[in-house]
Amino acid sequence: MPPASRDPGVPDRGTGHVHGPVPVATADLPAAPAGFTGREDDLARLLPALDPTADTDIPVVICAVSGLGGIGKTALALHASHRALAHGWFPGGTLFVDLRGYDDDPVTADQALLALLDALGVRGTSLPETTAAQYALYRTLLTQQQRPMLLLLDNASDPAQLTPLLPGTDRHRVLITSRHRLTDLPARLIGLDTLRPSAAAELITKSLRLSDDLDDRPSQEPAALAELAVACGNHPLALQIAAAMLRRRRYRSIGSLVADIRAATDPTDTLALRPIFDLSFTKLPDAQARMLRLLSSAPTAEIDTDAATAAIGASHDHALALLEDLAASHLITPVPSSGLVRWRLHDLVRAYAAAIVAGDPALVEDGETARENMLGFYLSRTEAANNHLRWLPGNPVPNLFDDRPAALAWLDAERANLVAATQWAADERHALAATDIALTLGAYLDWRRYFDDYVTVSQAAQQAAQRRGDGDREGIAWNQLGYALRGSGRVVEAIEAHTVARDLHQAAGNRNREAGAWNSLGLALRTAGRVPEAIEAHTHARDLHQATGDLNREGMAWNHLGLALRKAGRIQEALHAHECARDLHRTTGDRHREGMAWYHVGLALQETGQTEAAITAFRKDLEVCREFSDWYGAGQTLSALGRIHGTAGHPVEARIAWLDAAEVFDRAGAAPQAAQARAAARSLT
């Protein structure tokens, strides 16, 4: 079902503005890891450079920490950031982004921008429509923030991920971590090496004593402890894994572990992590080893417990116990998220486990079965969440989620995995399930305005359906791709995509889907300024929906026809079209779309000079917005009331409407619109 536009040039009102966390960014810093040691000198170098209160001729705006994977860059950055906050250096707050630069699918600057805007309170339909406008708003918000902020860009692999996100003002500070030495940036560069032998031994000692304060093996075996540090190459990740192995073998000597590592080491392998991985993996119980292998087959490096449970085909409690055991071994990292825990593989561990799988046909098959299980899990959850987004009163309440906000929170948390899973559509074995996930995600991605992701999943679905000769799904995918392209500002391509969808459905004799494609085509044509063609397209859609008896979609076609007629200056016809849409949505019980139709009725009545009737129509819509907790829609309607009262010479009513609009825009997280509403209210005092 295509989205229902409220107004020409105004984004879809959506299905309720309750926002969950965006996976790659947060306004709060993650906790600094416990047991941080061996980097005191590096911390002493980094911390003064972050100080925005320092009296220097040339302030250090950007710091970049570089070094090998697992060397401790993020740990150092987080400790320095928390220390800086404790000093009160950043009263404006923090922004943290994990750019996942060394994952299979790194975060782009444009994707990180959306996450940063979300963390700044700009999300959903409050986002500007174009990427250029989004960057402009981002820089404006940072410029307007007079109090210093700290922006931590973690795990970058390419300057292209970074440079568009830099604030453009020396008021704020930027801290970057990367495996590369980012010499192209005007930054203070701090390179990390492996730990000094004494610091490496101290890391193991503290880790053991943290677990058991009576563990005196380090003091009893100083030579073996030094040998262990050397065997680990003084590499922090290897040292942590070795310490975890020692904790598990509490009553065995450090020397016995050194001997095991030496025996496992390939003399030609100069990477210290390899023998540690080999030994730790071979010592895992079979169930834990299998869980680690299957996690390497997941769509991304981070997964929740339910998806991991699906992957191994076991009970939730059994999967959780395995995940906790792997975390205790430092082979995966628990990541707290909204009161729950997600699990992340370091990319070096993930690559190691994937290599093990690739080398054994039986393990490859086990991994592919796990992918099937995960796709089934993601598809069932995505369908349930989508049903909540599209639910109409009078229909059965969808299962799995308590309400729309819960469904949206899950989609937000899993977006990266869901988008990555759709790329498995290129594999014939997984094509159908991955395609269905892509097609089911359309409403969510459109509503959240994640148009890059929307294009990505739609293209994957279209190509897979075409390869399979599935004309019905291919037509749906082309139509969905058209929406994504229009949202991305690629209107000419959108028209082409909707035209292909229309022709495919027409050839298949699917009149209802053909009508939907006509309606979508009309929206793209109107956006391109081809208004007469848009009117014709929406008229085709309306007539086909009438013929098939689909009253709700007929109402949508009437509403979109009204938008095109209004743009053509045919106001009375537009008013009639919006009234028909309102009546049909009322008949079908679609209160949300009925409210949208009331909004458009109000705009048309206003243009015909029927002020009181227009005010009544806007108030009808406002009732629906509040009923659905659609605070962004309420803000738009209250803004319309503010404008019409102002034009009618009712300054008191206008000011009240604008202040109410500011309040609900704040509730929607739409900071720019809230500011504009307050400015309009001030202009009336």
Stockholm file with secondary structure:
# STOCKHOLM 1.0

chainA/1-685         MPPASRDPGVPDRGTGHVHGPVPVATADLPAAPAGFTGREDDLARLLPALDPTADTDIPVVICAVSGLGGIGKTALALHASHRALAHGWFPGGTLFVDLRGYDDDPVTADQALLALLDALGVRGTSLPETTAAQYALYRTLLTQQQRPMLLLLDNASDPAQLTPLLPGTDRHRVLITSRHRLTDLPARLIGLDTLRPSAAAELITKSLRLSDDLDDRPSQEPAALAELAVACGNHPLALQIAAAMLRRRRYRSIGSLVADIRAATDPTDTLALRPIFDLSFTKLPDAQARMLRLLSSAPTAEIDTDAATAAIGASHDHALALLEDLAASHLITPVPSSGLVRWRLHDLVRAYAAAIVAGDPALVEDGETARENMLGFYLSRTEAANNHLRWLPGNPVPNLFDDRPAALAWLDAERANLVAATQWAADERHALAATDIALTLGAYLDWRRYFDDYVTVSQAAQQAAQRRGDGDREGIAWNQLGYALRGSGRVVEAIEAHTVARDLHQAAGNRNREAGAWNSLGLALRTAGRVPEAIEAHTHARDLHQATGDLNREGMAWNHLGLALRKAGRIQEALHAHECARDLHRTTGDRHREGMAWYHVGLALQETGQTEAAITAFRKDLEVCREFSDWYGAGQTLSALGRIHGTAGHPVEARIAWLDAAEVFDRAGAAPQAAQARAAARSLT
#=GR chainA/1-685 SS CCCCCSBTTBCCCCSCCCCCCCTTEESSCCCCCTTCCSCHHHHHHHHHHHCTTCCCSSCCCEEEEECSTTSSHHHHHHHHHHHHHHTTCCTTCEEEEECCTTSSSCCCHHHHHHHHHHHTTCCGGGSCSSHHHHHHHHHHHHHHCCSCCEEEEEEECCHHHHGGGSCSSTTSEEEEEESSCCTTSSSEEEECCCCCHHHHHHHHHHHHHHHCTTCCHHHHCHHHHHHHHHHTTTCHHHHHHHHHHHHHTTTSCHHHHHHHHHHHCCTTCCCTHHHHHHHHHHTSCHHHHHHHHHHTTSSSSEEEHHHHHHHHTSCHHHHHHHHHHHHHTTSSEEEEETTEEEEECCHHHHHHHHHHHHTCHHHHHHHHHHHHHHHHHHHHHHHHHHHHHHCCTTSCCCSSSSSHHHHHHHHHHHHHHHHHHHGGGGSGGGHHHHHHHHHHTHHHHHHHTCHHHHHHHHHHHHHHHHHHTCHHHHHHHHHHHHHHHHHTTCHHHHHHHHHHHHHHHHHHTCHHHHHHHHHHHHHHHHHTTCHHHHHHHHHHHHHHHHHHTCHHHHHHHHHHHHHHHHHTTCHHHHHHHHHHHHHHHHHHTCHHHHHHHHHHHHHHHHHTTCHHHHHHHHHHHHHHHHHTTCHHHHHHHHHHHHHHHHHTTCHHHHHHHHHHHHHHHHHTTCHHHHHHHHHHHHTTC
#=GC SS_cons         CCCCCSBTTBCCCCSCCCCCCCTTEESSCCCCCTTCCSCHHHHHHHHHHHCTTCCCSSCCCEEEEECSTTSSHHHHHHHHHHHHHHTTCCTTCEEEEECCTTSSSCCCHHHHHHHHHHHTTCCGGGSCSSHHHHHHHHHHHHHHCCSCCEEEEEEECCHHHHGGGSCSSTTSEEEEEESSCCTTSSSEEEECCCCCHHHHHHHHHHHHHHHCTTCCHHHHCHHHHHHHHHHTTTCHHHHHHHHHHHHHTTTSCHHHHHHHHHHHCCTTCCCTHHHHHHHHHHTSCHHHHHHHHHHTTSSSSEEEHHHHHHHHTSCHHHHHHHHHHHHHTTSSEEEEETTEEEEECCHHHHHHHHHHHHTCHHHHHHHHHHHHHHHHHHHHHHHHHHHHHHCCTTSCCCSSSSSHHHHHHHHHHHHHHHHHHHGGGGSGGGHHHHHHHHHHTHHHHHHHTCHHHHHHHHHHHHHHHHHHTCHHHHHHHHHHHHHHHHHTTCHHHHHHHHHHHHHHHHHHTCHHHHHHHHHHHHHHHHHTTCHHHHHHHHHHHHHHHHHHTCHHHHHHHHHHHHHHHHHTTCHHHHHHHHHHHHHHHHHHTCHHHHHHHHHHHHHHHHHTTCHHHHHHHHHHHHHHHHHTTCHHHHHHHHHHHHHHHHHTTCHHHHHHHHHHHHHHHHHTTCHHHHHHHHHHHHTTC
//
